[in-house]
Amino acid sequence: MKKLRILSLALAGALCLSMLSGCGNGDQGSANTPGSGETTPAGTETGSTEGTIKIGGIGPLTGSAAVYGLATKQGAEVAIQEINALGGLQFSLDFQDDEGDTEKAVNAYNKLIGDGAQIIYGCTTTNPCVAVAAETYSARYFQLTPSASSTTVTEGKDNVFQVCFTDPNQGITAANYIKDNNLGTKVAVIYNNGDAYSTGIYNAFQATADEIGLEVVAVQTFPDDSNTDFNVQLSAAKDAGADLVFMPIYYTPASLILSQAKSMGYEPTFFGCDGMDGILDLEGFDVSLAEGLMLMTPFNAWGEDERTKTFVSEYEAAYGGIPNQFAADGYDCMYAIYEACTAAGITAGMSPQDVCEALIAQFTSADFSVDGLTGTGMTWSANGEVSKAPVVVKVEGGVYVTQ
């Protein structure tokens, strides 16, 4: 069974030093927290040398979802730095900004394939990824997304795969976890009904809640992540007596909800999903507002296992910030591609279409699995969905504590 080889701590330490000394500018450690800027570690820049497999990445590096895109880019860069140091297969990453916009994502994809990309990494968010997946399916480019979790991303496309778990999986798991652990007797839901990610999780959550007898007393929506006033939604939850508010939403609206809930003296348990990961890094956010917040995520940067500590150390050395789940997903994506390319005998001289067919066969092979930061023994079904279990964490003292 093919397994992701985790580098020794000695090599990891050497790589940390390499990442600090080998980059083009001397101040990269001072301005690279997720969302504040970007750099490219040595060995990952655009313009690969002969014998290098070209990977094209897409995600938001600017705009409201930049925390996610920067994290997926930077996590992938850490992995590529390690992979290239091994001396075997060599990767380059050309990562384009889509600003979270579908049209710009397709434009980014066209630029990448025009520049010779052989594999597509991304997109980071769901709607752009759906748009690009239609293109990669038609042109037969292999695509692996770290974080676009809707089932519509892979539906009907044999060449598009996910490292993140799907939206329905999150909704089902959240409902069962809340019920099994008696976290709330009356539950309210606040979700973005204009977003496929948020709606997909809510639908699965509500269906599971109905099945298991979890009482949902209020369901409130908002149309867009640019929404700034949530007093109506919070008042409805409070008036219904909800002692837990389930929020399958992104961190920006979540931060406002937490602030406005405090202003009105409403203190339920707030429970979110992986889209809320990154809230502690949000510029200007008072992290004390997140105290007690629970969310599902496949990665805890404060974990004590050596694999996690090594990755966090390398990431901090390169970017000066704590990596979130999206960075870990990006890291795992690159190692999954590396392991699959190695097993399938992929070479830099192969056409993108030949690479695509070989990687499809490898990812769906019964004896292929990957041990990563976000899951052990990760496997993939023919529909592109990964098999791994989420982890529930709670914010305590400004850090995640695994429950």
Secondary structure, 3 states (H helix, E strand, C coil): CECCCCCCHHHHHHHHHHHHHCCCCCCHHHCCCCCCCCCCCCCCCCCCCCCEEEEEEEECCCCCCHHHHHHHHHHHHHHHHHHHHCCCCEEEEEEEECCCCHHHHHHHHHHHHHCCCCEEEECCCHHHHHHHHHHHHHHCCEEEECCCCCHHHCCCCCCEEECCCCHHHHHHHHHHHHHHCCCCCCEEEEEECCCHHHHHHHHHHHHHHHHHCCCEEEEEEECCCCCCCCHHHHHHHHHCCCCEEEECCCHHHHHHHHHHHHHCCCCCEEEECHHHCCHHHCCCCCHHHHCCCEEEECCCCCCCCHHHHHHHHHHHHHHCCCCCHHHHHHHHHHHHHHHHHHHHCCCCCCCHHHHHHHHHHHHCCCCECECCCCCCCEEECCCCCEECCCEEEEEECCEEEEC
